[in-house]
Amino acid sequence: MVGPYRGLFGTPGVKGFVIAGFIGRIPMSMLGIGIVLLISALTGSYATAGAVAATVSLAYAVAAPLSGRLVDRFGQARVLVPFVLLHGAALAGLMLCAHGKAPTWTLYATGVAVGGTATSLGSMVRARWSHVLDDSAKLHTAFSFESVADEVIFVGGPAFMTALATTVSVYSGLIVALALTVAGTLVFAALRGTEPPVVRHRGDAGSPIAIPGVALLSAVFLAMGSVFGSVDIITVAFAEEHGNKAAAGLMLASVASGSMLSGLWYGSRNWKLSLRGRFVRGLSVFTLGLTPVLLMDDIRAMSVALFFAGLAISPTLITGFSLIERLVPAARLTEGMSWISTSIGFGVAVGAWAGGRLTDLYGASNAYGFSYACALVAVAVGVTGSALMRVERRTS
């Protein structure tokens, strides 16, 4: 199964940007749960914790396409360096406001700054792959590898963050996340040899979101992001309700483990089925796999159910990025890929807010019903609008 991945790293410069990009985006799995653990510990309210986490996600969702457009226009390094330094300062400010018991509005204000200065480093890594590889089969494998790397991050990140927050201090995990983000991103920006060149536009080409297929994918990933955001919040509360809050990280790691294994398998195969067909099937399996989560009332059983719920995540994300790569002109590729990130970010914001609110009102087990409803919306939109995802090779 690992055979197709071996040939990816012979191109000069690839190992450098892959490693730096991996380190720089490790905190993407730590930030949300870290903020939830910090704010819930200080306020005793999952609704407040979810709302602050949602604010961060919402600000990121708004800003990601804008930073993506800046990258397409000015290059990765010129945008990443100032953004990551501002992001680090904003996250430090959020922790200081929490520590100093500042008014609640300051948590939201610094949360906006944290999310607004975050960048879609995963999109930029994929843009580099698109630049250095000219073979579609290798690019499929490369995108699969990146999704597997993302899931490795999501396996280890929540568990690591939860362990730090519950055994060291509620601040320690966010401090580690800050250090990794700044260090990894600065090194990534310094690797100029594989940076995609800036493509000069002839007039205003418009935003990729105006492409019908991109708009449809964004709607689907908005719904999927709502699943991710709500499951994160609800699972922390589910573990606490069952007397073992520290188990939340391992439960969330179960989701990512399922996604990681399926992504590794998916990327190792040469598919004859069209991208559109794979995407629709992936959404259907995603919804089907989430069904058992509604029925579990035990941490161990829920961990198993969450593993199977995660099996369709990586294949669906991989196919979504591949569709974007085909649908969007090269001059707008980073912004186009950022629309997946921003759609997921909006969804995570909605899911985190709704998950926290519903958990406070009805309990964690019942709140999972919201996650399932969002999965049903994702598959309904994807299936009914699948004709918009017919692709031709993109042009500049």
C-alpha positions in Angstrom: 0.0 0.0 0.0 2.9 2.4 0.6 4.6 1.7 -2.7 3.1 4.6 -4.7 4.2 7.1 -2.0 7.9 6.2 -2.3 8.4 8.0 -5.5 7.1 11.4 -4.3 10.1 12.6 -2.5 12.8 12.4 -5.2 12.1 15.9 -6.5 14.6 18.5 -5.1 13.2 20.6 -2.3 10.1 18.4 -1.7 11.2 17.0 1.7 11.9 20.4 3.1 8.5 22.0 2.4 6.7 18.8 3.4 8.3 18.6 6.8 8.1 22.4 7.5 4.4 22.4 6.3 3.7 19.4 8.6 5.2 21.1 11.6 3.5 24.5 10.8 0.0 23.0 10.6 0.2 20.6 13.6 -1.6 23.2 15.7 -4.7 23.1 13.4 -5.8 20.1 15.4 -4.9 21.6 18.7 -6.2 25.1 18.6 -9.9 24.5 18.8 -9.9 21.9 21.6 -7.2 23.9 23.4 -9.4 27.0 23.5 -12.4 24.9 24.5 -10.5 23.3 27.4 -9.1 26.7 28.5 -12.3 28.7 28.4 -14.5 25.9 29.8 -12.1 25.5 32.7 -12.1 29.2 33.5 -15.8 29.9 33.0 -17.5 26.5 33.5 -19.6 27.0 30.4 -19.3 24.9 27.2 -21.5 27.4 25.5 -19.0 30.2 26.1 -16.1 27.9 25.2 -17.8 26.9 22.0 -18.7 30.4 21.1 -15.1 31.6 21.5 -13.8 28.7 19.5 -16.5 29.4 16.9 -15.3 33.1 16.7 -11.8 31.9 15.9 -13.0 29.5 13.2 -15.4 32.2 11.8 -12.6 34.8 11.5 -10.3 32.3 9.9 -13.1 31.3 7.4 -13.6 34.9 6.4 -9.9 35.7 6.1 -8.6 32.5 4.4 -9.7 33.3 0.8 -8.4 36.9 1.2 -4.9 35.7 2.4 -5.1 33.1 -0.4 -5.6 35.8 -3.0 -2.7 37.8 -1.5 -0.5 34.7 -1.9 -1.6 34.3 -5.5 -0.7 37.9 -6.1 2.4 38.4 -4.1 3.8 34.9 -3.4 3.8 32.7 -0.3 6.8 34.0 1.6 5.8 37.7 1.4 2.4 36.9 2.9 3.2 34.1 5.4 5.9 35.9 7.4 3.8 38.9 8.6 0.7 36.9 9.0 2.2 34.2 11.3 3.9 36.8 13.5 0.6 38.6 14.0 -1.1 35.2 14.6 1.4 34.3 17.3 0.9 37.7 19.0 -2.9 37.3 18.9 -2.9 33.9 20.4 -0.6 35.1 23.2 -3.1 37.9 23.8 -6.0 35.5 24.0 -4.2 33.5 26.7 -3.3 36.6 28.6 -6.9 37.8 28.6 -8.1 34.5 29.8 -5.4 34.3 32.5 -6.1 37.9 33.7 -9.9 37.2 33.8 -10.5 40.1 31.5 -14.1 40.8 30.3 -15.6 38.2 28.1 -15.6 40.4 25.1 -11.8 40.5 25.1 -11.8 36.7 24.5 -13.9 37.3 21.4 -11.8 40.2 20.2 -8.6 38.3 20.5 -10.3 35.3 19.0 -11.1 37.3 15.9 -7.4 38.3 15.7 -6.3 34.7 16.1 -8.5 33.4 13.3 -8.1 36.4 11.0 -4.3 36.1 10.9 -4.2 32.3 10.5 -3.3 31.1 7.1 -4.2 27.9 5.1 -0.8 26.4 5.2 -2.2 23.1 3.9 -3.5 24.8 0.8 0.0 26.3 0.2 1.6 22.9 0.6 -0.8 21.4 -2.0 -0.1 24.4 -4.3 3.6 23.5 -4.1 2.8 19.9 -5.0 0.9 21.2 -8.0 3.8 23.3 -9.0 6.5 20.6 -8.8 4.5 17.7 -10.2 3.1 17.5 -13.7 1.7 14.0 -13.5 -2.0 13.7 -12.4 -1.4 10.2 -10.9 1.5 11.5 -8.8 -0.5 14.5 -7.8 -3.4 12.3 -6.7 -0.9 10.4 -4.5 0.6 13.6 -3.2 -2.8 15.0 -2.2 -3.6 11.7 -0.6 -0.3 11.8 1.3 -1.1 15.4 2.6 -4.5 14.2 3.8 -2.9 11.3 5.6 -0.5 13.8 7.1 -3.4 16.0 8.2 -5.0 13.0 9.9 -1.8 12.0 11.6 -1.9 15.5 13.0 -5.6 15.0 14.0 -4.7 11.7 15.7 -2.0 13.1 17.8 -2.9 16.7 18.2 -6.1 16.5 20.3 -4.7 13.8 22.6 -1.5 15.7 23.1 -3.4 19.0 23.7 -5.8 17.2 26.2 -2.9 15.6 28.0 -1.0 18.9 28.4 -4.1 20.8 29.4 -5.2 18.2 32.0 -1.9 17.2 33.5 0.4 20.3 33.1 -1.8 23.4 32.8 -4.7 24.6 30.6 -2.3 27.1 29.0 0.6 24.7 28.1 -1.0 23.1 25.0 -1.7 26.5 23.4 1.8 27.6 24.1 3.2 24.6 22.3 0.7 25.2 19.5 1.9 28.8 19.2 5.6 27.8 19.0 5.0 25.1 16.4 2.9 27.4 14.2 5.5 30.2 14.1 8.5 28.0 13.7 7.1 25.7 11.0 5.6 28.5 9.0 8.7 30.7 9.0 10.9 27.7 7.8 8.3 26.9 5.1 8.3 30.5 3.9 12.1 30.5 3.8 12.2 27.5 1.3 11.9 29.6 -1.8 13.1 27.0 -4.3 9.7 25.2 -4.5 7.5 28.2 -4.1 5.0 28.6 -7.0 5.7 31.6 -9.1 3.3 34.5 -9.1 1.1 34.3 -12.2 0.4 37.7 -13.6 -3.3 38.3 -14.4 -4.8 39.7 -17.6 -7.4 41.9 -16.0 -9.5 40.7 -13.1 -10.2 37.0 -13.4 -12.7 37.1 -10.5 -12.9 34.9 -7.5 -13.0 31.1 -7.8 -16.1 31.0 -5.7 -18.0 32.2 -8.8 -17.2 28.9 -10.5 -20.4 26.7 -10.0 -18.5 23.6 -9.1 -16.4 25.5 -6.5 -19.5 27.0 -5.0 -21.1 23.5 -4.7 -18.0 22.0 -3.1 -17.9 25.0 -0.6 -21.5 24.3 0.4 -20.8 20.6 0.9 -17.7 21.3 3.0 -19.6 23.9 5.0 -22.0 21.2 6.2 -19.1 18.8 6.8 -17.3 21.4 8.8 -20.4 21.7 11.0 -20.0 18.0 11.7 -16.3 18.4 12.7 -16.9 21.5 14.9 -19.9 20.0 16.7 -18.3 16.6 17.2 -15.2 18.2 18.8 -17.3 20.1 21.4 -19.8 17.4 22.1 -17.2 14.6 22.5 -15.3 16.6 25.2 -18.6 17.0 27.0 -19.5 13.3 26.4 -16.3 12.2 28.0 -16.8 14.5 31.0 -20.4 13.3 31.5 -19.0 9.7 31.7 -16.4 10.6 34.3 -13.3 10.7 32.1 -12.7 14.1 30.5 -9.1 13.2 29.6 -10.4 10.5 27.3 -11.8 13.1 24.9 -8.5 13.5 23.1 -8.3 9.8 22.5 -11.9 9.7 21.3 -11.3 12.4 18.8 -8.1 10.6 17.8 -10.3 7.6 16.9 -12.0 9.7 14.2 -8.7 10.8 12.8 -7.3 7.3 12.9 -10.1 6.0 10.7 -9.6 8.9 8.3 -5.9 8.4 8.2 -6.0 4.7 7.4 -8.6 5.2 4.7 -6.7 8.1 3.2 -3.5 5.9 3.0 -5.5 3.2 1.3 -7.3 5.6 -1.1 -4.1 7.3 -2.2 -2.4 3.9 -3.0 -5.0 3.0 -5.6 -5.3 4.0 -9.3 -9.0 4.8 -9.7 -11.0 4.4 -12.8 -14.1 5.9 -11.3 -14.4 9.7 -12.0 -13.6 12.3 -9.3 -17.3 13.2 -9.2 -18.4 9.7 -8.7 -15.8 9.2 -5.9 -16.9 12.4 -4.2 -20.6 11.4 -4.1 -19.8 7.9 -2.8 -17.5 9.3 -0.2 -20.2 11.6 1.1 -22.7 8.7 1.3 -20.3 6.5 3.3 -19.5 9.5 5.6 -23.2 9.9 6.5 -23.7 6.1 6.9 -20.6 5.8 9.1 -21.8 8.5 11.4 -25.1 6.7 12.2 -23.9 4.4 15.0 -22.6 7.5 17.0 -26.2 8.3 17.8 -26.7 5.0 19.6 -23.6 4.8 21.9 -23.7 5.5 25.6 -20.2 4.3 26.6 -16.8 5.8 26.1 -15.2 2.6 24.6 -18.1 1.9 22.3 -18.3 5.6 21.2 -14.5 5.5 20.4 -15.1 2.5 18.1 -18.1 4.2 16.5 -16.1 7.4 16.0 -13.3 5.4 14.3 -15.8 4.1 11.7 -17.3 7.5 11.3 -13.9 8.8 10.3 -13.3 6.3 7.5 -14.8 8.4 4.7 -13.3 11.8 5.7 -9.9 11.6 4.0 -11.1 10.2 0.7 -13.8 12.9 0.5 -11.3 15.7 1.3 -8.7 14.3 -1.1 -11.3 14.2 -3.9 -12.5 17.7 -3.1 -9.0 19.2 -3.4 -8.4 17.2 -6.6 -11.7 18.7 -8.0 -10.6 22.2 -7.0 -7.2 21.6 -8.7 -9.1 20.7 -12.0 -11.8 23.4 -11.7 -9.7 26.5 -10.8 -7.2 28.4 -13.1 -3.6 28.2 -12.0 -3.5 31.9 -11.3 -6.2 31.5 -8.6 -5.2 28.0 -7.3 -4.2 29.0 -3.7 -7.4 31.1 -3.3 -9.4 28.2 -4.8 -8.1 25.7 -2.4 -8.6 28.2 0.4 -12.3 28.1 -0.2 -12.4 24.5 1.0 -10.6 25.6 4.2 -12.8 28.6 4.6 -16.0 26.6 4.1 -14.9 24.0 6.6 -14.0 26.9 8.9 -17.4 28.5 8.7 -18.9 25.0 9.3 -16.7 24.4 12.3 -17.7 27.8 13.7 -21.4 27.0 13.3 -20.9 23.5 14.6 -18.9 24.6 17.6 -21.5 27.2 18.6 -24.4 24.8 18.1 -22.7 21.9 19.7 -21.9 23.8 22.8 -25.4 25.3 23.1 -27.1 22.0 22.5 -24.8 20.1 24.9 -25.7 22.6 27.6 -29.4 22.3 26.9 -29.9 18.6 26.1 -26.7 16.7 27.0 -23.9 15.4 24.8 -25.6 12.2 23.6 -28.6 14.1 22.2 -26.4 16.8 20.8 -24.8 14.3 18.4 -28.1 14.5 16.5 -27.1 17.9 15.2 -23.9 16.4 13.8 -25.8 13.7 12.0 -28.3 16.2 10.5 -25.4 18.2 9.1 -24.0 15.1 7.5 -27.3 14.5 5.8 -27.3 18.0 4.4 -23.8 17.5 3.0 -24.7 14.3 1.1 -28.0 15.8 -0.1 -26.2 18.9 -1.5 -23.4 16.8 -3.1 -25.7 14.3 -4.7 -28.3 16.8 -6.1 -25.6 19.2 -7.5 -23.1 16.6 -8.7 -23.5 17.7 -12.3 -21.7 21.0 -11.5 -18.6 19.0 -10.6 -17.9 17.8 -14.1 -14.2 18.8 -14.7 -11.9 19.7 -17.5 -8.2 20.3 -17.2 -7.7 23.8 -15.8 -5.9 26.5 -17.7 -3.9 29.5 -16.7 
